């Protein structure tokens, strides 16, 4: 069963919503026509100094001053350094009071019910990101031991080492991991190159071809989850079928050994256990016993009625399991006699 990792910012919640609230409050509903563009520019300016902030070559205040002073200036809104910090405080207040989108809640509920574990891989300062997770109530779905924050590990997406840490925490192979994120460069490409499954939330309608799945809205993700779950179910069934076949084969081999020792009561138990194992009983020994049961008129199936594909049919298995121990013992004794000739 697969484990899912989510990016945090602009995947499980949308910073644009908090920015919009802060922008309207700070500018008293002025510059409304510039709001979306200002958000984009502040996001880009923030990305420019992210690694400097991560490596602490600039202070937290310098980070936010650059982000908002430069970002607003790009769209023709001039603010002071002090105002840049005031805006950040307004933005942080809006962020603290933000609620999860109903589509995100629905997606998380489905994922929690149908996948092994859910985690988060996010870039940012440790306490800042953990506060977001707590304030948004994400801890009711996200496994606490699968929260991977760049500020706690000295590396940040798209560095593949952060994804390696996540894989180790989940104790999963790469092809059993799914990443969902909004950044093609930071979330999707590095994970895809490592062999993870990827779902890209293309919020900004970028035109670059995604490696695997692309959605625009969170509510589209559940359909992809259903596909992954179906694939996992098929793989699980295949594994079970292989195990049952091996178990049935071992029981039949053990049954033959009991016959060689004339332990027919034990042989009957092994034969019936092999039937119950529901494996693909198509061995020469098994086929001969079935033929002897038919010859002794204990069953009246034709060959086509007994077998379907590589195994016996459910109907014929049910009839065989309903036979008495003495019926099966007689066929096994006849098999032993024939082998002596």
N, C-alpha and C positions, 0 to 999 in steps of 0.2 A: 504494500500500500504506500502511496506517495505522501511526502511531506511538502507543504506549501509554505513558501516564504513570501511575505509582502514587503514592498517598499512602504515607507510611512507617509512622508510629505507628498501630497498631490496624488496619492494612491488610495489610502484609507481615509484620508480627509483632504480637503482642498484649501490650500493657503489663500487662494483667490477670494474665498468667502470671507476670511478674516481680514484680508487686505481691503476688501470693499467696505466693510463695516468701519474699519479704522480710517480709511480715506474720507468717507462721508462725515464722520465725527470730527476729524482733524481739520478739514477744509470747509466744514459747515456747508456741505453740498455744493461747493464751488468746483469747477474743473471736472464736472461729471463726464464730459465728453472725452476727457483724457485718462480716465480711471483705468480702463483695461490696458491701454498702452503703457501707462505708468507702472502697472503691476508687472508687465512683461519686462520692462527696462530695469526695474528694481531686482527682479529675479536674475536677470543676466548679470547685472553689476554685482550681485551677491555671489554668483558663481565665480566671478573673476577673483575674488579675494577669499574664497572658501578655504583653499589649502593653506593660505597664509594664516588664517584664523585657526585652522586645525593644528598647524605646527607651532602656533603661538608666537609667530614672528610679528603679528600685529595684535593689539588688544581687542577685546570684545567690543568696546565702544568704537574703536577705529573701524572695525568691521561694519557695524550698523550705520555709522556716519557715512562711510563710503557708499554702502548699498543704497541708502535713501537720498542722500544729497546728490550723488551722481545720477541715480535713476530718475529722480524728479527733474533734474536739470536737463536730462536728455529729451524731455517732453516740454521744456520751457517753463517749468515751475522751479523757482529758486527758493531754497530754504537754508537756514543757518545750521551749523553743527548741532547747536542746542535743540533746534526744531527737529532735526533728524532723529535725535535720541528721544524726543517727546513723541514723535510719530511711532518709533519702535515700541515705546511703552503702551501707546494706544493699540497698536497691532497685537502686542502680547496679551493685553486685556481681552481683546476680541477672540484671540486664539484660545485663551483659558476657558471661555464660555461657549466655545463652539461645540455642536452636537454632531454625532455621526449621521450621515445621509441614510435614509431608510433602505436604499438600494445596497449600501455597504453593509448594513446590519443583516439584510437578507442573505447576501453573499457569504458573510462570515458564519452565519447560522448553518447554511448548507455545507460549507467547507468543514466546519467543526464536526458535523454529523457524519460526513462521508470520507474524510481523510484522516490519516493517522495523527499528525500534529500540524500546528500552524505556528509560524514564526515571523519575525520581522528582521529585515536587514536595512539599516538606515545610516545615512551620513549625518553627523552632527555631534554636538557636545553632549556628553552622557546625561547629566541631570536634566538638561533642556528637553531631550528626546524622551527620557523616561517620564517626565512630567506630562508630556503630551499623551503618552500611552495611558497613563493613569487617569488624566482628566477626561479623555475620550471614552474611558471604560473598556478599553481594548483587552484588558487583562482577563476578562471573562471568556475570551476566545483564544488568545495568544498564550502559548506555553512559555512560562517565565524563563526557562532554560534555553529557549531558542530566540532570545532577543540579542541581536548582533548590532552594536553601535560603533561606528568608526572611531569616535572619540575614546573608546575603551580599548582599542587594539592598535592604535598608531598607524593605521592605514585606512583608506577610504575608497569606496566605489569610484571608478571602475577597477581598482586593484583587485585582481583575482584572489589574492590572499584572504580577503574578507569573505569571499564565497567559499573558500576552502575551510575557513573557520566555521562557517554556517553548516557545511556538509558534515564536518567532524562532530559538531554539537548534535546534529540530527541522527548521526550514525547511519547515514544513508549513502548509497552510491549516487553519482551525478545523475544517472538516468531515472532515479526515483525521486528527484527534486524538481519543484516547479517554482519559478520566480514570477511575480506579478509586479510591474512597475510602470511609471510614466516616462522614464528616461531611457531612450534607446541606447545612448552611449554608456550611461552609468549602470543601468539595471539589466538590460536585455542582451546586448552584444557580449559582454564578458561571460555571463552565465551560459549563453548559447554555445560559445566557443569551448566551454568546459563540459558540455553535454547535458546541461539542464534543459528542462522544458520551459518555454518562455511565453508569457502573455503580456503584450505591450498595450498599455492604456495610452492611446495617442491623443492626449488632451489638446495639443497645440497644432494638430493636423499637419505634422511634418510629412514630407513626401517620400522619405527614404524607405525602401522596401524592408519590412520587418523580417527577422529570421523565422518566426514560427506563427504565432497568433497575434492579431491586432484587433483591438476593440476601441470604440470611442467612449462608450458608457459602461460604467461598472455593472449595470444590470445584464449586460451581454455575457459576462464572464461565467455565469452559472451553466450555460449551455456547454461551454468548454469543460467545466468541471464534470458535467455528466458524461462527456466523452471519456475523460481520463478515468472516471470511476468504472465505466463499462469495460475499458481496457484492463484495469486492475482486476475486475471480477473475472474476466476471461482468463487472465494469467493465473489467478488463484485457483480456478477450476482446473486448468491444465496441470498445475502442480499437484492438486489433489488427485486427479485422474492417474498421473504418473505414479504417485505414491501408492494408490490402491492397486494398480496393476502389479507393482513390485511386491506388495504385500501378498496378493493372491498367488503370484508365481512362487513365492517362498513357501506358502502354506501347501500348495500342491506338491512341491518337491519334498516337503516334509511328510506329506501324506504317502507318497511313493515309498519313502524310507521305512515308514511304519508298516506298509504292506510287505516289504521285503523281510521284515522281522516278524511277520504274522501277527502284528498288533492291530487287528482290524477295528477294534472299538476306538482306539486312538486315531486310526486312519479316517474313520467316519467323522470324528470331531474336526479334524483338519480339513476334510473335504467340505463340510458344511461351513466352516469358518472362511474358506476360500470363496465360497458362494456369497457369503455375507459381506466380504471385502469389496464386492461390486467391481472387481477389476476385469481385465480383458482375458477371460479364461479360454484360450484358443490353443493350448498345448496338445500334443499328441495324446498324452495320458488322459487329460480331461475329456477330449473328444471321444476316446475309446470308452470311458466310463459312461458318458451320455448315450453312446450307441448301445452299450450293454443294458442300460436302463430301458431303452426303447425295445430292445430284443426281448427283455423279460416282461414287457408290457406294463412297466411302471409309469411310463409316459407315452404319449402318442403324438408328439410333435413331429412335423417334417423338419428337415435340416434348415429350410428357409425360415420356419417358424421359431426355431431355437436361436439362430444367429442373426444379428443385424450389424453389418459393418465388421468391426473387429471383436465384438463381444456378444454375449448372449443377451437376448431381449429382456426387458423388465418382467414381462409376462411369464417367460419360461423360467426365469430365476425364481419368481414367486412360487411356481409349481414345484420346482426342484427343492426349494426350502421347506415345502409342505410335506415332502416324502418322509416316511418313518426312517429311523436309524437302521432298521432291519432291511428296508428296501435298498438303501445305499450300501449297506454291508454286503448284501448279496451280489451287487454289481462289482464291488471291489474284490470280493473273493473270486468272482468269475474272471476278472482281469488278471489276478494272480495266477489262476490256473492256466489261462491262455499263454501267459509269459513263460510257463514252465515247458510248454510244448515246443 
